[in-house]
Amino acid sequence: MTFFKYHGTGNDFIILDNRRDIFNMKGLSKQAMIAGLCHRHYGVGADGLILLQNEKKADFRMEYFNADGKEGSFCGNGARCIVAYAHQNGIIKTGFTNFNAFDGLHEAEVIEKYGDKYTVNLGLHDAIVEEKTSKTEYIVNTGSPHLVLFTNKLAEIDVNKTGKERRNAAEFRPNGVNVNYVQVVDETTLSIRTYERGVERETLSCGTGIVAAALAYGTYNRINSDTIYSVHSAGGKVEVKLNPPSGAKGAFTDIRLIGPAQYVFKGTVKL
């Protein structure tokens, strides 16, 4: 089976076109195969694997698995990458697409292409921000659950140690949470580091975590006009566009994640 490798600001993925149901293993065999492909030393190496599946209600369905081989929730960087893959391989005929994912239907647009690098504008679902501790800790679900922690010492944090502790805290059991450490640079610029569950380490970037950070800061600032946040991770910069909360229970609506998706290489794997 042919696989494709993409990354979104350093968050890298193996993508397989499974519309003919070639990758049809189940249970522990499927989990072990995916974990093996994602292994950094004995496999292709990736933070996750994405299957592009048939979907009657949309252009395709995105099925996402973490590096441990278990099915994950929604992945913002992975979503941009599979949209770029679908565009590059003619699965979608224009820059616009809609696709199904773990948390339901999404729409996206390829707004720029330069060589093998795409810029994708991705729509996320409405989200509510819960203030956990006054102005320093927030809980946000952006298709995946996130804990956002604001700090003034981002570079000094041992993300793998403290992130693992918070990810497995009793209050987040049984499924755990992604842990994001965020430092404010200025009123529209944030820096972030993320410990991702399923990968079980700090990754270079996490798309849904970046959106969660922007939502938390927008809540802290009580934004009253459309705002674009520039969010910097170790893997690069993306933008999050927010409107003031206008949905039910104070939810943010029309959330946009705008950033790169880069084709890296392709190869074949024996299933």
Secondary structure as UniProt FT lines:
FT   STRAND          2..8
FT   TURN            9..10
FT   STRAND          11..17
FT   TURN            19..20
FT   HELIX           27..38
FT   TURN            40..42
FT   STRAND          48..53
FT   TURN            56..57
FT   STRAND          60..66
FT   TURN            67..68
FT   HELIX           76..88
FT   TURN            89..90
FT   STRAND          96..101
FT   TURN            102..103
FT   STRAND          104..114
FT   TURN            115..116
FT   STRAND          117..124
FT   STRAND          129..133
FT   TURN            134..136
FT   STRAND          137..141
FT   STRAND          145..150
FT   HELIX           154..156
FT   HELIX           159..167
FT   HELIX           170..172
FT   TURN            173..175
FT   STRAND          178..186
FT   TURN            187..188
FT   STRAND          189..196
FT   TURN            197..200
FT   STRAND          201..203
FT   HELIX           207..221
FT   STRAND          227..233
FT   TURN            234..235
FT   STRAND          236..242
FT   HELIX           248..250
FT   STRAND          255..268
//
